[in-house]
Amino acid sequence: MTRADVLLGRRAVTGSQRFEVGPSHDGAHPFLTLPDGRRTPDAIALLLHGGAEHGLERTTKRTPPLLRMLAVGRRIEADLGGRVGVATLRDAVRGYNGEQRSPVVDARWALRRVRDLYPGLPVALVGHSMGGRVALELAGSEGVVAVVGMAPWIPQQYDVQPFLGRHTLLLHGRKDVVTDPRESATLVRRITEAGGDARGIQLADWHAMLLQARAWHRHTTRFLAQTLLDPR
């Protein structure tokens, strides 16, 4: 890939992996890994990884929050037979960074590219921790029909209006001391009281989703199958 390709956000192929490089900010680029293209998916899940409240360090391909979401993506592809194509965003930098909202900038670009490449397909946003916050903040975006927050960072209780007419699943570990499971439970309750479809599941796990990884994956894939492939 040439420098011009990078600046223009063009697509590249390395082996069987297809990816795009997004617009630069804070001295780094986001990367969007696309479904492998061996079959045409019926829907897309855009995966959003965790990070930190502040930080302009470049996100590397070996950062643990990204690796967690790669495992989630593999489970989605395996369990749903490739019918839900997985697109994974690697943020440009590590932090949310206050009003800069660095990962939101990246996720807006990634979502736009997914809609351009797979027009008309339903999209789910699947995010862990900071990525869960980003998913919740973009829930009202065009084309999004489902949102999964895995131990989401909820700094304030959001307006429920963007969640109405969409499907929301919030998973949280009861032992989590990084993000607050009570905030997830409150948001689920507020959405359902407003007439929306929101489901909350709490697991006997910590923030990193390691003790019961299979349960996190199972609940996520089941929800995606119900809301993307067999909508009610």
N, C-alpha and C positions, 0 to 999 in steps of 0.2 A: 504494500500500500504506500503510495506516495504521500508527501506532505500535503499536496493539493487535495487528495482524497480525504485525508484526515480533516482538513479545514472545512470541506464540504459535507462531512458526515456520511461519506459513501460506504457501501457495504463491502465486506471482504470475506474470503473463505479461507480457512486454514484447516486442511484435512477435511473432516466432515462437519466442522464447526463453522457456522455462519454468524457474523457479528457486524455491528455498525458502531462507529465512533461518533459520539455526540459533540455538541458545541463546547468549547473550552470555557472554563471559569476557574478562578482561584488557582491558576497554573496547572490545571489537569483537565482531562476529558472523561466523561462517562462512557461506558461500553455496554452495548445491548447485545446479548447472545440470543439468537433467534432459533426457532424450531428447525430441526435438521433438514426438513424439506422432503423426506422420503415418502410422506403421505400428506394429503391436504387435511388439516385439522377442521373440526367442527366448531371449535371455540379456542380462545387463547387465555392462558393464565400468565399475568405479568408479575414476576416475583421481585420483591423489594426487601433488601437486607437491612440489618440494624447498623447502628453506629454510635455516635456520642452527641452530647448536647452541643459541644463546641469542638472544633478541630479542622484545620486546613491541610492536614497530612493527606497525601494522595492515597486513595484506596487501592490496595494491591489485589491480585487475583487469589492470594493465599490468606486474605484476612478471614478470621474465624466467622464473623457474621455472614459473609458471602458464602463460605463453605456450608454453613447450616442451610441456607436456602437452596444450594445446589442439591443437597440431599432431599429436600422437600420436592424439588423439581423432578428428580429421578423417580421418586415414589409416585408422583402424579402421572408421569409418562407410563410407568409400568402398570399401575392399577387401572388406568383408563385406556390402555391400548393405543396411545397416541392420538386419541380423538380430541383431547385437549392439548394443544401445542403449548409448550412452555417457553416463555421469553424471560430471560433473567437480566436485570439491570445491575451493573456495578457502578455505584456512584463515583463521581469524580473525586470527592474528598470525604473525609470521615465524619464531619460534624453536621448538625442541623444548622447551627450558626445563626440563631436569632432571626432577625428580619431578612437575612439573606436567604433563608430557607433553601439551603443548597440542594438537599436531596429532592425537594419538591420541584425545583427547576429541572433536574435530571429526569424525574418521573414524568413530568409533563411532556418533555421531548420524547421519551420512550413510548408513552401512551399514544402520542400523535403518530409515531412511526409504525406502531402496531396497527393502528386504525388504517393507515395508508397502505400497508402491506397486506392486510387481511380485511378488506372492506366488508362491512356487514356482519362480521362474526361477533358474537357476544364475547365480552372481555371480563375477566375477574382480576381484581387486584389482591395479591396475597403478600402480606408484609409481616415481618417479625420486628418487635421492639420499635426502633425509630422508623423502620419500614412500615410497621403497623400504623404509626402516626401518619405517615405520608399517604398510605392507602385510605385512611379515614378522611383525610383532608381533600382527597381527590375523588371521593365516592360519587359526587354529583357530576362527574365528567361525562361527556358524550361517549356512548358505547359501553360504559361500565354497567354491568347488570348484577355483579356480585362482588362482595368485599369480604376478605378473611383477614382478621387481625390476630396474630399469634403473639401473646404477651405484649399487646400494643402499649406504646407510650401515649397516654392521654393527658396532656397538660391542663386541659380545661374541658368541660362538657360541651360538646359541639351542638350546633343547631341540628335538630333531627330532620329537617325538611329534605336535605340532599339524600337521605337514606330511604325515604319513602318511595315505593315503586322499584326498589332494589332489594337484594337479599344480603343479609349481613350475618357473619359468624365471628364471634369473639371467643378465642380460646385463651385460657390463662392458668398458670400454675398457682395453686393455693400457697405455695412456699415462696413465691416470687418476692424479693426485696428490692428489685431494681425498678420495676413498674408495678402499678397497684391493681390487683385483681378486682378490688371494689369499684374502681372507676369503670372497668369493663362491664361489670354487672349493672352499674347504674345506667350506662349508655344503652345497653340492651333493653333494660326496663323502659327507658324513656322512648326508645324507638317503637317498641311494641305498644305502649300506651297511646302513641300517636297513630297507630294503625299500620305500622310497618312490619316487615318480616325480619326479625332479629332473633338470633339464637346465641345463648351463652353456655359454654362448657368450661368447668374448672377441673383441673387435673392435679394429682398429687405429685407435683414437680416444681422445679425451680425455673429461673428465667431462661436458661440456655436450652431447655427442651431435651435434655439428654437422658434423664431417668426413664421417661416414657415416650421416647421418640416415635415408636410405632403408633401409639395412641394419637399423638399430634398429627401424624401423617394420615392415619385412617380417617379421622374426623374431617380433615381437610379434603381429601379426595372424595369422600362420600358426599360432602356438601357441594363440591364442584360438579359431580355427576348429577346431582339432583337439580341444581340451579342453572347449569350451562347446557347439559345434554338432555335433561328431561324436565324442562321448566313447567311449573304448574300454572 
